[in-house]
Amino acid sequence: GLIELVNPEIIRQSGEQLEGEGCLSCPGKYGIVSRPMYATVKAQDRNGKEFKIKGEGLLAKAFSHEIDHLDGILFLDKVIEFIEQ
C-alpha cells in the first residue's frame, strides 16, 4: 500500500542486500547496489505527527533508494557493477 513519509530520515540500518537495481530517473541503466536488509525510518505524516516505520528486504531497499533521491543521490552513484540489459 501507499506509505507517505514527510522529511524521512533513516535512523537505523543493518544487514546488506546486493541486488540489481534500476530507476525511472535513469532509463536503461541497471547495476548491483548495496542496500540495507533492515531499515528504520523516522518521518512525519502529512499533519506533522512524527512516527517511525521499519522495513525489511524490498521495503528497506525502497526506503534507502527513495531517501537517497531526497539527498540528491542516484543509484548510479552507488553502483558496484553495471548490468547489461
C-alpha positions in Angstrom: 0.0 0.0 0.0 0.8 3.7 0.0 3.4 4.9 2.5 3.7 8.7 2.9 6.9 10.0 4.6 7.5 13.7 5.2 11.1 14.6 5.9 12.2 11.0 6.2 15.5 10.0 7.8 17.0 6.6 8.1 17.9 6.3 11.8 18.9 2.7 11.9 20.0 0.2 9.3 21.6 -3.2 9.4 22.4 -6.2 7.1 23.1 -6.0 3.5 21.5 -7.0 0.2 23.4 -6.9 -3.0 20.9 -6.9 -5.9 20.3 -5.4 -9.3 18.6 -2.1 -9.2 17.2 0.4 -11.7 15.4 3.7 -11.6 12.9 5.6 -13.7 15.2 8.6 -13.4 17.9 6.7 -15.3 16.1 4.7 -18.0 18.0 1.7 -19.4 20.6 1.7 -16.6 20.9 -1.2 -14.2 23.5 -2.2 -11.6 24.3 -4.1 -8.5 23.9 -1.8 -5.4 24.4 -2.5 -1.7 21.4 -1.6 0.4 20.4 -2.4 4.0 18.4 -5.5 4.7 16.7 -3.7 7.6 15.9 0.0 8.0 14.1 2.1 10.5 12.9 5.5 9.2 11.8 8.4 11.3 9.4 10.7 9.5 6.2 12.8 9.8 2.8 12.3 8.4 1.1 14.9 6.3 -0.2 16.5 9.6 3.3 16.9 11.1 2.9 14.0 13.6 6.2 12.1 14.0 6.4 8.4 13.6 8.8 5.5 12.9 8.4 2.7 10.5 10.5 -0.4 10.0 11.3 -2.0 6.7 12.8 -5.4 5.8 14.0 -6.7 2.4 12.4 -4.9 -0.5 10.8 -2.2 1.7 14.2 -1.4 3.3 15.7 -1.2 -0.2 12.9 1.1 -1.3 13.3 3.4 1.7 17.1 3.7 1.1 16.6 4.3 -2.7 13.9 6.9 -2.3 15.5 8.8 0.6 18.7 8.9 -1.4 16.8 10.8 -4.1 15.8 13.4 -1.5 19.6 13.8 -0.6 20.5 14.2 -4.3 21.9 10.7 -4.7 21.0 8.4 -7.6 21.5 4.7 -7.6 24.2 5.3 -10.3 26.3 6.9 -7.6 26.3 3.6 -5.6 26.6 1.0 -8.4 29.2 -1.6 -7.6 28.9 -3.2 -11.0 26.8 -2.3 -14.0 24.5 -4.9 -15.6 24.0 -5.1 -19.3 20.3 -5.4 -20.4 
